[in-house]
Amino acid sequence: MRFLKSFYFVVMVLGAFTVRAQDGDSIDLLESVMPPEVAIDSLTEILEAPATVSDSFFVFDSITAANVAPVANRAVPDSVLRRLRADDAFWYANADFTKKEEALKPQKESGLRRLFEQEWFRNLLWAIIIGGFITVLVLFLVKSNIRLFHRAPAAVAKTDESVFDENIFSIDYKSEISKAVQKENYRLAVRLYFLETLKHLTDTNHIQYKDDLTNSDYLFQLRNTAYHAPFKNLTRHFEYTWYGQFGITPAIYTAIESDFTAFKKKHGHLKKLIPYAVGAVALLVLIALAVNTPAAKKRKLDERVTLRQRDKIPYGTYVAQHLLSKTFSKAHVAYSNDAPYDWEDINSDTSGQAVFLICKTFNPERYELETITDFVKAGNYVFIITPGLGWGTERYLGLNTAQTYTFYEDSLKLTLQQPLAATASYLYPGKKWDSYFTLYDTATAVPLGRNDEDKINFVQLQSGDGRLFVHLAPLAFTNYFLLHKSNVRYFENVVSLLPPSVHRIVWNDYYVSQQQKQESEPNVLSVLWQHKPFRWGLMNT
């Protein structure tokens, strides 16, 4: 009995997975060997398996030279292309990128280079540069004696021994001190040394000089600095000699002079460092500019393939829908995310309408296919743009495609042919994601384009007064391809298949959104595990 329970449980789980596989796109498991590309006169050879009502194909009309879709030449205004390429979101339009095989090669990168690529380090570098620039500017203004940080110089009270108009910021101290020493007026020489010291301290913003401040005030301003003790000693020399009327011998003057000279030498060290500070700031600026130049900092290409109309990334389709609205100015161009049976912008009972369906794999339900072909038969136009058709879709449309297709290879090259256009090729350096037809009926399908291996990837089918186009290279409708050099001509030729009578056009990415939802859905086992009876059955087997 326990064995039967286990067997029943395993069958149930396998059955759930089987249902899941039937609902999804299983193109990789269908056929291990595909026949070479060939045009056939009868669809009975497409599949050897017996057809049932559910997988019988739709019968398209025979196509002759007389009923191939007429080409109405279309042109995208140059002004529209200029505006799009000027948008920074499309910076990649004509950029050159390293091929994938070259990008995979290991490249040596220095630690310093990696450090400069860090945003926090670049911000720190700019903070140092700005701070250094402000510091150098302040020092320059102070040293230049520009009156931004102190009041205009006040005149020092004259004395009998001062034969000049004292202004501590305009005195030629070297000359005046030399004159005083020659006259053996050592008291005046000491005074001049002291005034020169006040000037230096003011210029370097260590004190604020005012004519009504005393020496004690200046000492208070220098508290808690390295200049307080030596300046206090210099102040004592000045007050003893100038106010104390003490006689100064040459020997005493020499000792006092050495103290003033030593203070000046030590205090003037900052002045000597200013050129080095300026040079260091200039060097940092040059490094920052070099790091932030486009040559040093390349923008990275967003390589996600979304095919969504709202995306301006390389492999979105914003540009295609935008170009439709500019190319068909007299038609109503809209975007839709609705299923074929729920189209709001389309009237299924009228003609002269066009729908672009783009997706990663086109594998709709049978009733959706019937809705689409009925819409075509009413005199409308549908473009199915996808690299892969589901098995049921192939049988229904009477087309056979290569069940495996190239993906994430570099460079896509496409060619259009008569009757659509004279043979012309279009190339871009982006991803290659396409497929090709291996079987089609020459009586009902007209080839319009080929890939770089000269295999057909674009065909036209007809039903009633409408046409159905199947295109197996969706990246040809992405932003990157259309804005690259002159590839917009490819788009112009393709949409020239729509006649002037078309009055309503819809860009639809319903199947893109549906596939995204499926990709984000959990697998069957994880869903079953959420149910208590399933967990109980698994633990008891």
Secondary structure as the mmCIF struct_conf table of DSSP 4:
data_model
#
loop_
_struct_conf.conf_type_id
_struct_conf.id
_struct_conf.beg_label_comp_id
_struct_conf.beg_label_asym_id
_struct_conf.beg_label_seq_id
_struct_conf.end_label_comp_id
_struct_conf.end_label_asym_id
_struct_conf.end_label_seq_id
HELX_RH_AL_P HELX_RH_AL_P1 ARG A 2 ASP A 23
BEND BEND1 GLY A 24 GLY A 24
HELX_RH_3T_P HELX_RH_3T_P1 ILE A 27 LEU A 29
TURN_TY1_P TURN_TY1_P1 LEU A 30 LEU A 30
BEND BEND2 SER A 32 VAL A 33
HELX_LH_PP_P HELX_LH_PP_P1 MET A 34 GLU A 37
STRN STRN1 VAL A 38 ILE A 40
BEND BEND3 ASP A 41 ASP A 41
HELX_RH_3T_P HELX_RH_3T_P2 LEU A 43 GLU A 45
BEND BEND4 ILE A 46 ILE A 46
BEND BEND5 ALA A 49 ALA A 49
HELX_LH_PP_P HELX_LH_PP_P2 PRO A 50 ALA A 51
TURN_TY1_P TURN_TY1_P2 VAL A 53 ASP A 55
HELX_LH_PP_P HELX_LH_PP_P3 SER A 56 PHE A 58
HELX_LH_PP_P HELX_LH_PP_P4 PHE A 60 SER A 62
TURN_TY1_P TURN_TY1_P3 ALA A 65 ALA A 66
BEND BEND6 ASN A 67 VAL A 68
HELX_LH_PP_P HELX_LH_PP_P5 ALA A 69 VAL A 71
HELX_RH_AL_P HELX_RH_AL_P2 ASP A 78 ALA A 86
BEND BEND7 ASP A 87 ASP A 87
HELX_RH_3T_P HELX_RH_3T_P3 ASP A 88 PHE A 90
TURN_TY1_P TURN_TY1_P4 TRP A 91 ASN A 94
HELX_RH_AL_P HELX_RH_AL_P3 LYS A 100 ALA A 103
TURN_TY1_P TURN_TY1_P5 LEU A 104 LEU A 104
BEND BEND8 LYS A 105 LYS A 105
HELX_RH_AL_P HELX_RH_AL_P4 GLY A 111 PHE A 116
TURN_TY1_P TURN_TY1_P6 GLU A 117 GLU A 117
BEND BEND9 GLN A 118 GLN A 118
HELX_RH_AL_P HELX_RH_AL_P5 GLU A 119 LYS A 143
TURN_TY1_P TURN_TY1_P7 SER A 144 ASN A 145
TURN_TY1_P TURN_TY1_P8 ARG A 147 LEU A 148
BEND BEND10 PHE A 149 HIS A 150
HELX_LH_PP_P HELX_LH_PP_P6 ARG A 151 LYS A 158
TURN_TY1_P TURN_TY1_P9 ASP A 160 GLU A 161
BEND BEND11 PHE A 164 PHE A 164
TURN_TY1_P TURN_TY1_P10 ILE A 168 SER A 170
HELX_RH_AL_P HELX_RH_AL_P6 TYR A 173 GLN A 182
TURN_TY1_P TURN_TY1_P11 LYS A 183 GLU A 184
HELX_RH_AL_P HELX_RH_AL_P7 TYR A 186 ASP A 203
TURN_TY1_P TURN_TY1_P12 THR A 204 ASN A 205
BEND BEND12 HIS A 206 ILE A 207
TURN_TY1_P TURN_TY1_P13 ASP A 211 ASP A 212
HELX_RH_AL_P HELX_RH_AL_P8 ASN A 215 GLN A 221
TURN_TY1_P TURN_TY1_P14 LEU A 222 ASN A 224
BEND BEND13 THR A 225 THR A 225
TURN_TY1_P TURN_TY1_P15 ALA A 226 TYR A 227
HELX_RH_AL_P HELX_RH_AL_P9 HIS A 228 PHE A 238
HELX_RH_PI_P HELX_RH_PI_P1 GLU A 239 TYR A 243
BEND BEND14 GLY A 244 GLY A 244
HELX_RH_AL_P HELX_RH_AL_P10 PRO A 250 HIS A 267
TURN_TY1_P TURN_TY1_P16 GLY A 268 GLY A 268
HELX_RH_AL_P HELX_RH_AL_P11 HIS A 269 ASN A 292
BEND BEND15 THR A 293 THR A 293
TURN_TY1_P TURN_TY1_P17 PRO A 294 ALA A 296
BEND BEND16 LYS A 297 LYS A 297
HELX_LH_PP_P HELX_LH_PP_P7 LYS A 298 LEU A 301
STRN STRN2 VAL A 305 VAL A 305
TURN_TY1_P TURN_TY1_P18 GLN A 309 ARG A 310
BEND BEND17 ILE A 313 ILE A 313
TURN_TY1_P TURN_TY1_P19 PRO A 314 PRO A 314
STRN STRN3 TYR A 315 TYR A 315
BEND BEND18 GLY A 316 GLY A 316
HELX_RH_AL_P HELX_RH_AL_P12 TYR A 318 THR A 327
TURN_TY1_P TURN_TY1_P20 SER A 329 LYS A 330
BEND BEND19 ALA A 331 ALA A 331
STRN STRN4 HIS A 332 SER A 336
HELX_RH_3T_P HELX_RH_3T_P4 PRO A 340 ASP A 342
BEND BEND20 GLU A 344 ASP A 345
TURN_TY1_P TURN_TY1_P21 SER A 348 ASP A 349
BEND BEND21 THR A 350 GLY A 352
STRN STRN5 GLN A 353 ILE A 358
BEND BEND22 LYS A 360 THR A 361
STRN STRN6 PHE A 362 PHE A 362
HELX_RH_AL_P HELX_RH_AL_P13 ARG A 366 LYS A 377
TURN_TY1_P TURN_TY1_P22 ALA A 378 GLY A 379
STRN STRN7 TYR A 381 ILE A 385
BEND BEND23 PRO A 387 PRO A 387
STRN STRN8 LEU A 389 LEU A 389
HELX_RH_AL_P HELX_RH_AL_P14 TRP A 391 LEU A 397
TURN_TY1_P TURN_TY1_P23 GLY A 398 GLY A 398
STRN STRN9 ASN A 400 THR A 401
BEND BEND24 GLN A 403 THR A 404
STRN STRN10 THR A 406 LEU A 416
TURN_TY1_P TURN_TY1_P24 GLN A 418 LEU A 420
BEND BEND25 ALA A 421 THR A 423
STRN STRN11 ALA A 424 ASP A 434
STRN STRN12 PHE A 437 ASP A 441
TURN_TY1_P TURN_TY1_P25 THR A 442 THR A 444
STRN STRN13 VAL A 446 ARG A 450
TURN_TY1_P TURN_TY1_P26 ASP A 452 GLU A 453
BEND BEND26 ASP A 454 ASP A 454
STRN STRN14 ILE A 456 SER A 463
TURN_TY1_P TURN_TY1_P27 GLY A 464 ASP A 465
STRN STRN15 GLY A 466 HIS A 471
BEND BEND27 LEU A 472 LEU A 472
HELX_RH_3T_P HELX_RH_3T_P5 PRO A 474 PHE A 477
BEND BEND28 THR A 478 THR A 478
HELX_RH_AL_P HELX_RH_AL_P15 ASN A 479 LEU A 483
BEND BEND29 HIS A 484 HIS A 484
TURN_TY1_P TURN_TY1_P28 LYS A 485 ASN A 487
HELX_RH_AL_P HELX_RH_AL_P16 VAL A 488 VAL A 495
TURN_TY1_P TURN_TY1_P29 SER A 496 LEU A 497
BEND BEND30 LEU A 498 LEU A 498
TURN_TY1_P TURN_TY1_P30 PRO A 500 SER A 501
STRN STRN16 ARG A 504 ASN A 508
HELX_RH_AL_P HELX_RH_AL_P17 TYR A 510 SER A 520
BEND BEND31 GLU A 521 GLU A 521
HELX_LH_PP_P HELX_LH_PP_P8 PRO A 522 ASN A 523
HELX_RH_AL_P HELX_RH_AL_P18 VAL A 524 TRP A 529
TURN_TY1_P TURN_TY1_P31 GLN A 530 GLN A 530
BEND BEND32 HIS A 531 HIS A 531
HELX_RH_AL_P HELX_RH_AL_P19 LYS A 532 MET A 539
TURN_TY1_P TURN_TY1_P32 ASN A 540 ASN A 540
#
